[in-house]
Amino acid sequence: MRLAIISFTERGGRLGRLLGQSFRENGHEADSCEKRSGTAGESLREWTSRAFAAYDGLIFVGACGIAVRAIAPFLKDKFTDPAVVVLDEGANFAVSLLSGHVGGANELCRLAAAFSGAVPVISTATDVNGLFAVDVFAKKNQLVLKDRRLAKLVSARLLSGARIPFYSTRPLADQAPGELAVFERAEEFLREPGLKIAVSERILAEERTLEGRPSETDGILYLVPRSVTVGMGCRRGAGKEALSEALDRVFSDAGIFPEALAGVATIERKKDEEGLILLTKSRKVPFLWYTAEELLDVPGEFSCSDFVEKTVGVDCVCERAAVLGSGGGSLLLRKQAADGVTLAAARGEKPLRFGREKE
């Protein structure tokens, strides 16, 4: 986490320096600023504006009122605002003030309290009630929240005592909290009425055939893992636009969320293909390539071609590359071919974790 720490008195400055040193010793970046009354330099408003854009978290050593007035002009929403924590200069209390869950202020507050000896003050409702927090779960597991409105409804339902149906295409590494009713079969999960949570790279197949639209208080909150690697091949000189269109078309037809894309993989002889390089840069995902020998060593049943084997030395590039690039995951899509582009997709199998992990 990249942190900015600001203090306003000599005593507060000593605490700010202590915090900065402690955070740096624990693997974080931390910059400290001491702003005394009457000193020259940028104003508090200017400092806050810069820090809001440049840092993951802000720590004010001083009164909550100073922090509230400083950050007020720059607030957007809890999904984009940085974490903000306030410590009084006597290190009595550390207050999680802004972006407790998604921004990580609650965890930052706990760390600041541990380093300074302060009492952490956390007021988010799910924490106070010891309930599952879907946004924290998504962040810890690197999942993309598809619908912020439904995420808020999930929290409201949990606070009212409801139990939320839960389904995941990925294995669970530990036991789910009691507030979630875990389903192993998608068809049984989909038959449950009301609001639900699904961890999935794609729209659940059965849901795509349902008639009607969910009510304002129903529906599936999708949490999308970035776990789909696409194996891709193309004729020499294929442009980025053609490759992008093929990728979008295949994902759309299969109901795979665009956010699920984790990387594009191919054979080594295609590593200099400009279209593939530009495609991965535009999607901000890794571009992976493997030798024919590495691809041949991938276990599984694939859509083999004698022509491809004679041409590049391996019977199937896109399916093997997708599986290898996903870390040995399972095929989501078999080989698709159109307009000189072939592609397949495989899903990584990294387990989900509900418990709090060490930072």
Salt bridges, closest charged atoms under 4 A:
GLU10 OE2 - ARG14 NH1 3.62
GLU29 OE1 - ARG2 NE 3.28
ASP31 OD2 - ARG2 NH2 3.79
GLU34 OE2 - ARG17 NH1 2.33
GLU34 OE1 - ARG36 NH2 2.78
GLU42 OE2 - ARG50 NH2 2.68
ASP77 OD2 - ARG148 NH1 3.52
GLU107 OE1 - ARG110 NH1 3.41
GLU107 OE1 - ARG356 NE 3.91
ASP127 OD1 - HIS101 NE2 2.53
ASP127 OD2 - ARG110 NH2 3.39
ASP135 OD2 - LYS78 NZ 3.56
ASP135 OD1 - HIS101 ND1 3.06
GLU187 OE2 - ARG185 NH2 2.18
GLU188 OE2 - ARG185 NE 3.78
GLU201 OE1 - ARG347 NH1 3.61
ASP248 OD1 - ARG283 NH2 2.98
GLU259 OE2 - LYS146 NZ 3.00
GLU273 OE1 - ARG236 NH1 2.78
GLU273 OE1 - LYS270 NZ 3.56
ASP315 OD1 - ARG320 NE 2.89
GLU319 OE1 - ARG334 NH1 3.15
GLU349 OE2 - ARG347 NE 3.87
GLU357 OE2 - ARG353 NE 3.76
GLU359 OE2 - LYS140 NZ 3.60
